Amino acid sequence: MPNIIICEIGEDGYETRKIEFFDQGKIGYAYDDIVYCEFDTAYPTGLSDQPSPNIDEYNQNSVFLAIKVSKEYFELAWKKFGPNL
């Protein structure tokens, strides 16, 4: 399981881009039909086919701590850890 997940949610409530951070500095990312993961996991990085729960719903599960990040923050993370297009 990833330690940190940063995702962009579209107007329709679905994930459009996602970055996952794993142990030992490994990452995974997904967008469109592209998936990539440096970590050997049973659940590779990918976009969900279900609408994303809101932050309050995520935080009802004690396993998660969800916070909202700015578009600018996500873009900086995507430039640094996402694909080199």
N, C-alpha and C positions, 0 to 999 in steps of 0.2 A: 504494500500500500504506500502511496506517496505521503510525505510529511506535510507538504504544502501544495495546494492547487490554486491557481489563478485562472479564472475564466472570464471571458467576455460573453455577455448575454444579449441577444438581439431583442428587438422590439416585440417579437413573438414569444419571448420567454425561453427560447432554446439557445444552447451554447453555440457560439460561432467560432471561437478560438479558445484553446485551453493550453496551459503549461502546467506540468506536474514535476515536482522536485522530490527525489528519492534520496535514500542514504548514499553516502560516499560520493556526493556531488553529481549523481546521475540525474538526467532530465528526460522528459517526454513531452511531446506537443502534438496537437491535432488542430486541423482546420480543413474546411471543405471535405474532400475525401482522402486527405493526407493524414497519416498517423506515423509517429516515430517515437521510439522509446529505447533508451540506452540501458534500461534495467530489465533483467529477465523476470517477468512477473506473470502471474496467471491472468491478470486483468490489464492488458496493455492500454496505454493512453488512447483515448478516442472520445469523440463527441457523443453525448447522450442522445438517445432517440426519444427522450421524454423531456417535457418542459422542466426547467430548473426550479426547485423550490425557492421561496424567498428566504432572506437571511434569517428571519425569525423561525421559520420551519427548520432550517439547518441547525440552528442553535438549540432547538428542543432536544436534539440528540447530543448527549454529553461527550461523544467522540469528536464532535466538530466544534470549531470556533470560527464562525463566518464573519467577515467584515467587508464592507464595501470599499473598493479602491477607485480612484479617479481614472478616467479614460487615459490621461497622460501617464499615470503610473503603469497601467497595463501596457501601453505602447512602449514605454522604456523597457519593461520586462520582455516584451515580445521581440524587440530589436536585439536585446542581449542574448536571450535564450531560445528564441524561436528559430525558424529556418532562415538560412542566409539566401534570400531571394535575389 
